[in-house]
Amino acid sequence: MSTPFSFALPEELLAKEPPEGRGISRDGVRLMVIDRSTHKVEHTHFDRIGRFLRTGDLLAFNTSRTLPASLDGRGSPVGPHVEIRLAGRLPDDSWLALPLCRENGPSSCSFKSGMKIDFGQGLTGTLYGRSENISKLWNIRFSKSGTELMDLIYRIGRPIRYWYVPEQWNLDYYQNVYAKEPGSAEMPSAGRAFTWRLIFDLRSRGVEMAYVTLHAGLSSYMEDDLDREHPVSEEEYSIGEGAARKINLTHRRGGRVIAVGTTVVRALESAADSAGQVQPVGGYTRLRITADYKLRTVDGLLTGLHEPEASHLDLLASFLPDGRIREAYEEAIERGYLWHEFGDLNLILSKGSFPRLLSISLPTLSAPSSRPFLISCSKDLTLLSPMYLSMKRFMAWGE
């Protein structure tokens, strides 16, 4: 088994709903902070993350938006009810997808090359071969493409949901506030706790920000033995010249580059040369990071809490010894931390002896207009306010 460790995770510690459903704000979740140098653990709440950052640090965000990547369909012309979970778009505009049988049992469906699936509203898809890397994934080509396909996905699909979340939540609950480019099969959830106000606050204290994109794939292939092997699927990513320049400048000035999520770690490490310099690049990566991988450009990591034997634990072992991670996780369990995409968070970085950020109180920001306005991104509506529009300037600086 390739994971650094396993542990017993009580079912009651699986976050069954977003923080908002539990009566707290996005940034009100708990935060466990682990010092990479001393291995000291501190417990706080996410809205106090500024206590652990300093002027000149850089937070690297993943701007990928979550797709409603679960599509219900039927074999055509008359076939079984199936669920197609999109795993990622390929360079030829076909997709990798996980087909799941929704009849009485898996044997009720027989997936084979050439099988056509009808999703309704004029959209069909054809399976035309298994993935070379992950046998449970199939290549699927849709009858529509481009913006027409994306609009239909938003109209037909719903967010991928696992068994521990009993209720279907709107797609808005699976989005990070700063996300821009649709493409992730599942939410890059490490950044979910950031609010515009917190981002403004950190920026005003001297924390730099850069924005990259990696469209996250599936976290599970719904087969325990396969999941334990931690196969790596192709994931599309891009890093612009502005982001690469800011990251490299942060290192030259002695700042820390902190990845907001494991997706950002994979993107930055895929783009870093042997000297740790991040290059502007776009493409696909299958980089797998484990305990024996020497990190080249990422100094710290903000991430969620990961279940036993998850592949993310392999990646965490590149930041800390697996024994220390296990001890911290056991402490989190004792304190009642919540796991998974709607749960609590973990910050791993070396604090050192540098001064912490100045404490600055921001005035309450309110919209001068009594009516907010909306824009539509393929049926995924985002509420815009003057605060949001001002934040666009910060994001432009990080590109």
C-alpha positions in Angstrom: 0.0 0.0 0.0 1.4 3.3 -1.1 -0.2 5.6 1.5 1.9 6.7 4.5 -0.6 5.6 7.1 -4.2 4.6 7.9 -6.4 5.6 10.8 -9.9 5.2 12.2 -12.2 8.1 11.2 -15.5 8.1 13.0 -18.4 8.6 10.6 -19.8 11.5 12.7 -16.7 13.5 11.7 -17.6 13.5 8.0 -18.9 16.9 7.1 -22.5 16.2 5.8 -23.3 19.7 4.7 -21.6 23.1 4.0 -20.6 25.3 6.9 -23.5 27.6 6.0 -25.8 24.7 6.6 -24.3 24.3 10.1 -24.9 27.9 10.9 -21.4 29.3 10.4 -19.7 31.3 7.7 -17.4 30.0 5.1 -14.4 31.4 7.0 -15.7 30.2 10.4 -14.4 26.6 9.9 -11.6 25.3 12.2 -7.9 25.5 11.2 -5.2 23.1 12.4 -1.7 24.6 11.8 1.4 22.4 11.8 4.9 24.0 11.8 7.1 22.1 9.4 10.3 22.9 11.4 9.2 22.2 15.0 6.1 20.0 14.3 4.2 22.1 16.8 0.4 22.0 16.3 -1.9 25.0 16.9 -5.7 25.1 16.7 -7.7 28.1 15.7 -10.3 29.2 13.2 -9.8 30.0 9.5 -10.7 33.7 9.7 -7.5 34.0 11.9 -5.1 32.6 9.2 -3.4 36.0 9.0 -1.7 35.3 12.3 0.4 32.7 10.6 1.3 34.7 7.5 3.7 37.6 7.1 4.4 40.4 4.7 5.9 39.1 1.5 4.3 35.6 1.7 2.4 34.6 -1.4 -0.8 32.6 -1.5 -1.2 30.6 -4.8 -4.9 30.0 -5.7 -6.5 27.6 -8.2 -9.1 29.6 -10.2 -10.8 26.5 -11.7 -14.6 26.5 -11.2 -16.5 23.3 -10.4 -18.6 21.8 -13.1 -22.0 20.1 -12.5 -20.1 17.0 -13.6 -22.6 14.3 -12.8 -24.9 13.6 -15.8 -27.8 11.2 -15.8 -28.6 9.3 -19.0 -29.9 6.1 -20.6 -28.4 3.8 -23.0 -29.7 4.5 -26.5 -32.2 3.7 -27.9 -33.5 1.7 -25.0 -31.0 0.9 -22.3 -30.0 1.0 -18.6 -30.1 4.1 -16.5 -26.5 5.3 -16.1 -24.6 8.1 -14.4 -21.7 9.7 -16.2 -19.1 11.4 -14.0 -16.9 13.7 -16.0 -13.3 13.4 -15.0 -11.7 15.9 -17.4 -11.6 17.3 -20.9 -9.0 16.0 -23.3 -7.1 18.0 -26.0 -9.2 16.6 -28.8 -12.4 17.9 -27.1 -13.4 14.4 -25.9 -13.7 13.7 -22.2 -12.6 11.2 -19.7 -15.5 9.9 -17.7 -16.5 7.4 -15.1 -19.7 5.5 -16.1 -21.7 4.1 -13.2 -24.7 1.8 -13.5 -27.8 3.1 -11.8 -30.0 0.0 -12.3 -30.4 -2.8 -9.8 -26.7 -3.7 -9.8 -23.5 -3.2 -11.7 -24.2 -6.3 -13.8 -27.3 -4.6 -15.2 -25.1 -2.4 -17.4 -22.6 -3.6 -19.9 -20.3 -0.7 -20.9 -18.6 -1.2 -24.2 -17.0 0.8 -26.9 -19.6 2.3 -29.2 -22.3 2.5 -26.6 -24.5 5.6 -27.0 -26.0 7.4 -24.0 -28.9 9.8 -24.3 -28.9 12.7 -21.7 -31.9 14.5 -23.0 -32.2 18.0 -24.3 -30.6 17.0 -27.6 -27.3 15.8 -26.0 -25.9 12.3 -26.5 -22.5 10.8 -25.8 -20.6 7.8 -27.2 -18.1 5.7 -25.3 -15.2 4.8 -27.5 -12.6 3.1 -25.4 -11.1 2.8 -22.0 -8.4 5.1 -20.6 -4.9 3.7 -21.0 -4.0 4.7 -17.5 -7.1 4.0 -15.4 -9.3 1.1 -16.5 -12.5 2.4 -14.9 -12.4 5.6 -17.0 -13.7 5.7 -20.5 -13.3 8.2 -23.3 -16.6 9.8 -24.3 -17.4 12.1 -27.2 -20.4 14.3 -27.0 -22.7 15.3 -29.8 -22.2 18.9 -29.0 -19.0 20.9 -28.4 -17.7 24.2 -27.1 -20.0 26.6 -25.4 -23.1 24.7 -26.6 -21.9 21.6 -24.7 -20.9 23.6 -21.7 -24.4 25.2 -21.5 -26.0 21.8 -21.7 -23.7 20.4 -19.0 -24.8 23.2 -16.7 -28.4 22.7 -17.6 -28.4 18.9 -17.2 -25.7 18.1 -14.7 -25.4 18.4 -10.9 -22.4 18.5 -8.6 -20.8 15.1 -7.9 -21.9 14.0 -4.4 -20.6 11.2 -2.2 -22.6 9.1 0.2 -21.6 11.1 3.3 -23.5 14.2 2.0 -27.1 13.1 2.1 -28.6 16.2 0.6 -28.0 17.6 -2.9 -26.7 21.2 -2.5 -26.7 23.8 -5.2 -23.6 24.2 -7.3 -22.9 27.6 -5.7 -21.9 25.7 -2.5 -19.2 23.9 -4.5 -17.5 27.1 -5.8 -14.6 29.1 -4.4 -15.4 32.8 -4.4 -12.4 33.6 -6.7 -13.0 30.8 -9.2 -13.2 31.8 -12.9 -12.7 29.1 -15.4 -15.1 26.1 -15.5 -13.4 22.8 -15.6 -13.1 20.9 -12.3 -14.9 17.6 -11.9 -14.9 18.2 -8.1 -14.3 21.3 -6.1 -10.7 22.4 -5.3 -12.0 22.6 -1.8 -9.0 24.0 0.1 -9.9 27.5 -1.0 -13.6 27.3 -0.1 -13.2 29.1 3.3 -11.8 32.3 1.7 -14.2 35.2 1.6 -13.7 38.4 -0.3 -13.4 40.3 2.9 -10.6 37.9 4.2 -8.8 38.2 0.8 -9.0 42.0 1.0 -7.7 41.9 4.6 -4.7 39.6 3.8 -3.9 41.7 0.7 -3.9 44.9 2.7 -1.5 43.4 5.2 1.1 42.7 2.5 0.3 39.1 1.5 0.8 38.6 -2.2 -1.5 36.5 -4.4 -1.1 34.6 -7.6 -3.6 32.7 -9.6 -3.1 29.5 -11.5 -5.5 26.9 -13.0 -5.7 23.2 -12.6 -8.9 21.4 -13.5 -9.3 18.8 -10.7 -10.4 15.3 -11.6 -12.2 12.7 -9.6 -11.2 11.9 -6.1 -12.7 8.3 -6.2 -13.3 5.8 -8.9 -15.9 4.0 -6.8 -13.8 0.9 -6.4 -11.9 0.4 -3.2 -9.0 -1.6 -4.7 -8.5 0.8 -7.5 -8.6 3.8 -5.2 -5.9 2.3 -3.0 -3.6 2.1 -6.0 -3.9 5.9 -6.3 -3.8 6.1 -10.1 -3.1 9.5 -11.5 -5.3 10.9 -14.3 -4.4 13.6 -16.7 -5.3 17.0 -15.4 -5.3 20.2 -17.5 -3.4 23.1 -16.0 -2.0 26.5 -16.9 0.3 29.1 -15.3 0.5 32.5 -16.8 3.6 34.7 -17.1 2.4 37.1 -14.4 1.8 34.3 -11.9 5.1 32.7 -12.6 6.9 36.0 -12.2 5.3 36.8 -8.8 6.1 33.3 -7.5 9.7 33.5 -8.5 10.0 37.1 -7.1 8.6 35.9 -3.8 11.4 33.4 -3.5 14.1 35.9 -4.4 12.8 38.2 -1.7 12.7 35.5 1.0 9.0 35.0 1.1 7.1 31.8 1.3 5.0 30.3 -1.5 1.9 28.7 0.1 -0.3 26.5 -2.2 -4.0 26.7 -1.5 -4.8 23.1 -2.2 -3.0 20.0 -3.5 -4.1 20.9 -7.0 -1.9 24.0 -6.8 1.1 22.0 -5.5 0.8 19.7 -8.5 0.5 22.6 -10.9 3.5 24.6 -9.5 5.7 21.6 -9.1 4.9 20.5 -12.7 5.9 23.9 -13.9 9.1 24.3 -11.8 12.5 23.6 -13.3 15.4 22.0 -11.4 16.3 25.3 -9.8 12.8 25.8 -8.4 11.9 28.5 -11.0 8.3 28.3 -12.1 7.8 28.6 -15.9 4.7 29.9 -17.6 3.2 26.8 -19.1 -0.1 25.1 -20.2 -0.8 21.5 -20.7 -1.6 18.3 -18.9 0.1 16.8 -15.8 0.1 13.4 -14.2 2.6 14.3 -11.5 2.4 12.2 -8.4 3.9 13.6 -5.3 4.9 11.2 -2.5 7.2 11.2 0.6 10.4 10.8 -1.4 9.6 13.8 -3.7 11.7 16.8 -3.0 9.5 19.9 -3.3 11.1 22.5 -5.7 9.0 25.6 -5.3 6.2 25.2 -2.8 7.0 26.1 0.8 3.6 25.6 2.5 0.2 24.1 2.0 -3.4 24.8 2.9 -5.5 21.7 2.5 -8.5 19.9 3.8 -8.4 16.8 6.1 -8.1 13.6 4.0 -9.6 10.2 4.7 -7.6 7.1 5.5 -5.5 5.8 2.6 -6.3 8.8 0.4 -3.7 9.7 -2.2 -3.5 13.2 -0.8 -1.8 11.7 2.3 1.1 10.7 0.0 1.4 14.3 -1.0 1.3 15.6 2.6 4.2 13.3 3.4 6.4 15.5 1.1 5.9 18.3 3.6 6.0 16.4 6.9 7.0 12.9 8.2 4.0 10.6 7.9 4.2 9.9 11.7 3.8 13.6 12.5 0.8 13.9 10.2 -0.8 10.9 11.8 -0.3 12.3 15.3 -1.8 15.6 14.2 -4.8 13.8 12.6 -5.4 11.8 15.8 -5.4 15.1 17.7 -7.9 16.6 15.2 -10.1 13.6 15.6 -10.0 14.0 19.4 -11.0 17.7 19.0 -13.9 16.9 16.7 -12.6 18.3 13.4 -14.7 17.7 10.3 -13.4 15.9 7.2 -14.0 16.3 3.4 -14.9 19.1 1.1 -17.3 20.9 3.6 -15.1 20.3 6.6 -12.2 22.0 8.4 -8.7 22.9 7.1 -5.0 22.2 7.8 -2.2 24.7 7.2 1.3 23.3 7.0 4.3 25.7 6.9 7.4 26.8 8.6 6.7 29.9 10.7 10.3 30.8 11.7 11.1 33.9 13.7 9.8 36.5 11.3 7.4 39.1 12.5 3.7 38.5 11.9 1.5 40.7 9.9 0.4 44.0 11.2 -3.2 44.0 12.5 -5.4 46.2 10.4 -9.1 46.8 10.9 -11.0 47.3 7.7 -14.2 49.3 7.6 -17.4 47.5 6.8 -17.8 47.4 3.0 -21.3 47.8 1.6 -22.6 48.2 -1.9 -23.7 51.8 -2.7 -26.5 50.4 -4.8 -29.5 48.7 -3.2 -29.7 46.1 -6.0 -26.8 43.8 -6.8 -26.6 42.5 -10.3 -26.0 39.1 -11.9 -23.9 37.7 -14.7 -24.4 34.2 -16.0 -21.6 31.7 -16.6 -23.3 28.8 -18.3 -26.3 28.9 -16.0 -24.0 29.2 -12.9 -25.0 32.5 -11.4 -22.5 34.6 -9.5 -23.6 37.5 -7.3 -21.6 40.6 -8.1 -21.1 43.6 -5.9 -18.8 46.6 -6.0 -16.6 44.6 -3.5 -16.4 41.7 -6.1 -15.5 44.1 -8.9 -12.8 45.7 -6.9 -11.4 42.3 -6.1 -11.0 41.7 -9.9 -8.1 44.1 -9.7 -6.3 42.0 -7.1 -6.8 38.9 -9.3 -5.4 40.7 -12.3 -2.3 41.5 -10.3 -1.7 37.8 -9.6 -2.0 36.6 -13.2 
